[in-house]
Amino acid sequence: MTLYETSRTIIGARSGEWATRATRGGSTWRLSWLPETNLTVEQARAGVLLAEILATPRTLTDPAVWDELGRLARQVNTTVPQAFSALLQRAQVRRSS
């Protein structure tokens, strides 16, 4: 999975989901699909990577991928179904606008 990262943003190449610093120079990050949650940079990276994996359906047939999804979801204090639901809602909103 490809992530584009700068000191202020992390962007997923496939999903288009992103994370950004909540304040200039601060250590708090926010995910596009989990905007109310304050995260560390490691958690933000995990959240974008989670979105990237879920945006690549062919990878979801691999049981090891589900283990990775669970690990990533736990890092951002959510579950895989909750993350999938939030990402699906965001995709539907983007398609309708």
MARBA-3410 file (N, C-alpha, C, O; in Angstrom, 1 decimal):
97
0.8,-1.2,0.0,0.0,0.0,0.0,0.9,1.2,0.0,1.9,1.3,0.7 ~ 0.5,2.2,-0.8,1.3,3.4,-0.9,0.7,4.5,-0.1,-0.5,4.9,-0.2 ~ 1.5,5.1,0.8,1.1,6.3,1.5,2.1,7.4,1.1,3.3,7.2,1.0 ~ 1.5,8.6,1.0,2.3,9.8,0.7,2.4,10.6,2.0,1.3,11.0,2.5 ~ 3.6,10.8,2.5,3.7,11.4,3.8,4.6,12.7,3.8,5.6,12.7,3.2
4.1,13.7,4.5,4.9,14.9,4.7,4.9,15.1,6.3,4.3,14.3,7.0 ~ 5.5,16.2,6.7,5.5,16.5,8.1,4.1,16.9,8.6,3.8,17.0,9.8 ~ 3.1,17.2,7.7,1.8,17.7,8.1,0.7,16.8,7.6,-0.4,16.9,8.1 ~ 0.9,15.9,6.6,-0.2,15.1,6.1,0.3,13.6,5.8,1.5,13.4,5.5 ~ -0.6,12.7,5.8,-0.4,11.4,5.3,-1.6,11.1,4.4,-2.8,11.2,4.8
-1.4,10.7,3.2,-2.5,10.5,2.2,-2.3,9.1,1.6,-1.2,8.6,1.3 ~ -3.5,8.4,1.5,-3.5,7.1,0.9,-3.7,7.2,-0.6,-4.5,8.0,-1.1 ~ -2.8,6.5,-1.3,-2.9,6.6,-2.8,-4.2,6.1,-3.4,-4.7,6.6,-4.3 ~ -4.6,4.9,-2.9,-5.8,4.3,-3.5,-7.1,4.8,-2.9,-8.0,5.1,-3.6 ~ -7.1,4.9,-1.6,-8.4,5.3,-0.9,-8.7,6.8,-1.0,-9.8,7.2,-1.0
-7.6,7.6,-1.1,-7.8,9.1,-1.0,-8.1,9.6,0.4,-8.2,10.8,0.6 ~ -8.1,8.7,1.4,-8.3,9.1,2.8,-6.9,9.7,3.3,-5.9,9.4,2.7 ~ -7.0,10.5,4.3,-5.9,11.3,4.7,-5.9,11.5,6.2,-6.9,11.4,6.9 ~ -4.7,11.9,6.7,-4.6,12.3,8.1,-3.8,13.6,8.0,-2.9,13.8,7.2 ~ -4.1,14.5,9.0,-3.4,15.8,9.0,-3.1,16.2,10.5,-3.9,15.8,11.4
-2.1,17.0,10.7,-1.9,17.5,12.0,-3.1,18.4,12.4,-3.6,19.2,11.6 ~ -3.5,18.2,13.7,-4.7,19.0,14.1,-4.3,20.5,14.3,-5.1,21.4,14.1 ~ -3.1,20.7,14.7,-2.6,22.1,14.9,-1.2,22.2,14.3,-0.4,21.2,14.2 ~ -0.8,23.4,13.9,0.5,23.6,13.3,1.6,23.3,14.3,1.7,23.8,15.4 ~ 2.5,22.3,13.9,3.6,21.9,14.8,3.2,21.1,16.0,4.0,20.7,16.8
1.9,20.8,16.1,1.4,19.9,17.2,1.7,18.5,17.0,2.1,18.0,15.9 ~ 1.4,17.7,18.0,1.7,16.2,17.9,0.3,15.5,17.7,0.3,14.3,17.6 ~ -0.8,16.2,17.7,-2.1,15.6,17.5,-2.5,15.5,16.1,-2.3,16.5,15.3 ~ -3.0,14.4,15.6,-3.4,14.1,14.3,-4.8,13.8,14.2,-5.4,13.3,15.2 ~ -5.5,14.0,13.0,-6.9,13.7,12.8,-7.0,12.9,11.5,-6.3,13.2,10.5
-7.8,11.9,11.5,-8.1,11.2,10.3,-9.3,11.7,9.5,-10.3,12.2,10.2 ~ -9.3,11.7,8.2,-10.4,12.2,7.4,-11.7,11.4,7.8,-12.8,12.0,7.8 ~ -11.6,10.1,8.1,-12.8,9.3,8.3,-13.1,9.1,9.8,-14.0,8.4,10.2 ~ -12.3,9.7,10.7,-12.5,9.6,12.1,-12.1,11.0,12.7,-11.2,11.1,13.6 ~ -12.8,12.1,12.3,-12.3,13.4,12.5,-12.4,13.9,14.0,-11.7,14.8,14.4
-13.2,13.2,14.8,-13.4,13.7,16.2,-12.3,13.1,17.1,-12.3,13.4,18.3 ~ -11.5,12.2,16.6,-10.5,11.5,17.5,-9.1,12.1,17.3,-8.6,12.2,16.2 ~ -8.5,12.4,18.5,-7.1,12.9,18.5,-6.2,11.6,18.5,-6.4,10.7,19.2 ~ -5.3,11.7,17.6,-4.4,10.5,17.4,-2.9,10.9,17.4,-2.6,12.1,17.2 ~ -2.0,10.0,17.6,-0.6,10.2,17.4,-0.3,10.0,15.9,-1.1,9.5,15.2
0.9,10.3,15.5,1.3,10.1,14.1,1.2,8.6,13.8,0.9,8.3,12.6 ~ 1.6,7.7,14.7,1.6,6.3,14.4,0.2,5.8,14.2,-0.1,5.0,13.4 ~ -0.7,6.3,15.1,-2.2,6.0,14.9,-2.7,6.5,13.6,-3.5,5.8,12.9 ~ -2.4,7.7,13.3,-2.8,8.3,12.0,-2.4,7.5,10.8,-3.1,7.2,9.9 ~ -1.1,7.1,10.8,-0.6,6.3,9.8,-1.3,4.9,9.7,-1.7,4.5,8.6
-1.6,4.3,10.8,-2.4,3.1,10.9,-3.8,3.3,10.3,-4.3,2.4,9.6 ~ -4.4,4.4,10.6,-5.8,4.7,10.1,-5.8,4.8,8.6,-6.7,4.4,7.9 ~ -4.8,5.5,8.0,-4.7,5.7,6.6,-4.4,4.3,5.9,-5.0,4.0,4.9 ~ -3.5,3.6,6.5,-3.2,2.2,6.0,-4.4,1.3,6.0,-4.7,0.5,5.1 ~ -5.2,1.4,7.1,-6.4,0.6,7.2,-7.4,0.9,6.1,-8.0,0.0,5.5
-7.5,2.2,5.8,-8.4,2.6,4.7,-7.8,2.1,3.3,-8.6,1.7,2.5 ~ -6.5,2.2,3.2,-5.9,1.7,1.9,-6.2,0.2,1.7,-6.5,-0.2,0.6 ~ -6.1,-0.6,2.8,-6.3,-2.0,2.6,-7.8,-2.3,2.3,-8.1,-3.1,1.4 ~ -8.7,-1.6,3.0,-10.1,-1.8,2.7,-10.5,-1.3,1.3,-11.5,-1.7,0.8 ~ -9.7,-0.4,0.7,-10.0,0.1,-0.6,-9.5,-0.9,-1.7,-9.6,-0.6,-2.9
-8.8,-1.9,-1.3,-8.3,-2.9,-2.2,-9.0,-4.3,-2.0,-8.4,-5.1,-1.3 ~ -10.2,-4.4,-2.5,-10.9,-5.6,-2.2,-10.2,-7.0,-2.4,-10.5,-7.9,-1.7 ~ -9.4,-7.1,-3.4,-8.8,-8.4,-3.7,-7.9,-8.8,-2.6,-7.7,-10.0,-2.4 ~ -7.4,-7.9,-1.7,-6.5,-8.3,-0.6,-7.4,-8.9,0.5,-6.8,-9.6,1.4 ~ -8.7,-8.7,0.5,-9.5,-9.2,1.6,-9.8,-10.7,1.6,-10.4,-11.2,2.6
-9.3,-11.4,0.6,-9.5,-12.8,0.6,-8.3,-13.5,1.4,-8.4,-14.7,1.6 ~ -7.3,-12.8,1.8,-6.2,-13.3,2.5,-6.4,-13.2,4.0,-6.6,-12.1,4.5 ~ -6.5,-14.4,4.7,-6.7,-14.3,6.2,-5.7,-13.5,6.9,-6.0,-12.9,7.9 ~ -4.5,-13.4,6.5,-3.4,-12.6,7.1,-3.8,-11.1,7.1,-3.4,-10.4,8.0 ~ -4.4,-10.7,6.0,-4.9,-9.3,5.9,-5.9,-9.0,7.0,-5.8,-7.9,7.5
-6.7,-9.9,7.3,-7.7,-9.6,8.3,-7.1,-9.5,9.7,-7.5,-8.7,10.5 ~ -6.0,-10.2,9.9,-5.2,-10.0,11.2,-4.6,-8.6,11.2,-4.7,-8.0,12.2 ~ -4.1,-8.2,10.1,-3.5,-6.9,10.0,-4.6,-5.8,10.2,-4.3,-4.8,10.8 ~ -5.7,-6.0,9.5,-6.8,-5.0,9.7,-7.2,-4.9,11.2,-7.4,-3.8,11.6 ~ -7.3,-6.0,11.9,-7.7,-6.0,13.3,-6.6,-5.2,14.1,-7.0,-4.4,15.0
-5.4,-5.5,13.8,-4.3,-4.8,14.5,-4.3,-3.3,14.3,-4.2,-2.5,15.2 ~ -4.5,-2.9,13.0,-4.6,-1.5,12.6,-5.8,-0.8,13.3,-5.7,0.3,13.8 ~ -7.0,-1.5,13.3,-8.2,-0.9,13.9,-8.0,-0.7,15.4,-8.4,0.3,15.9 ~ -7.4,-1.7,16.0,-7.1,-1.5,17.5,-6.2,-0.3,17.7,-6.4,0.4,18.8 ~ -5.3,0.0,16.9,-4.4,1.1,17.0,-5.2,2.4,17.0,-4.8,3.4,17.7
-6.2,2.5,16.3,-7.0,3.7,16.2,-8.3,3.6,17.1,-9.2,4.4,17.0 ~ -8.3,2.6,18.0,-9.4,2.4,18.9,-10.8,2.3,18.3,-11.7,2.9,18.7 ~ -10.8,1.4,17.3,-12.1,1.1,16.6,-12.0,-0.4,16.3,-11.1,-1.1,16.6 ~ -13.1,-0.8,15.6,-13.1,-2.2,15.1,-13.1,-2.1,13.5,-13.3,-1.1,12.9 ~ -12.8,-3.3,12.9,-12.8,-3.3,11.5,-14.2,-3.0,10.9,-14.3,-2.2,10.0
-15.3,-3.6,11.5,-16.6,-3.2,11.0,-17.0,-1.7,11.1,-17.6,-1.1,10.2 ~ -16.6,-1.1,12.2,-16.8,0.3,12.4,-16.0,1.2,11.4,-16.5,2.1,10.9 ~ -14.8,0.8,11.2,-13.9,1.5,10.2,-14.5,1.3,8.8,-14.6,2.3,8.1 ~ -14.9,0.1,8.5,-15.5,-0.1,7.2,-16.8,0.7,7.0,-17.0,1.3,5.9 ~ -17.6,0.8,8.0,-18.8,1.6,7.9,-18.5,3.0,7.7,-19.2,3.7,6.9
-17.6,3.6,8.5,-17.2,5.0,8.4,-16.7,5.3,7.0,-17.0,6.3,6.4 ~ -15.8,4.4,6.5,-15.3,4.6,5.2,-16.3,4.5,4.0,-16.3,5.2,3.1 ~ -17.2,3.6,4.2,-18.3,3.4,3.2,-19.2,4.6,3.2,-19.5,5.1,2.1 ~ -19.5,5.2,4.3,-20.3,6.4,4.4,-19.6,7.6,3.7,-20.2,8.3,3.0 ~ -18.3,7.7,4.0,-17.5,8.8,3.3,-17.5,8.6,1.8,-17.7,9.6,1.1
-17.4,7.4,1.3,-17.4,7.1,-0.1,-18.7,7.5,-0.7,-18.8,8.0,-1.8 ~ -19.8,7.1,0.0,-21.1,7.5,-0.5,-21.3,9.0,-0.6,-21.9,9.5,-1.6 ~ -20.9,9.7,0.4,-21.0,11.2,0.4,-20.2,11.8,-0.8,-20.7,12.7,-1.5 ~ -19.0,11.2,-1.0,-18.2,11.7,-2.1,-18.8,11.5,-3.4,-18.8,12.4,-4.3 ~ -19.4,10.3,-3.6,-20.1,10.0,-4.9,-21.3,10.9,-5.1,-21.6,11.2,-6.3
-22.0,11.2,-4.1,-23.2,12.0,-4.2,-23.0,13.5,-4.4,-23.9,14.3,-4.8 ~ -21.8,14.0,-4.1,-21.5,15.4,-4.3,-20.9,15.8,-5.6,-20.7,16.9,-5.9
END
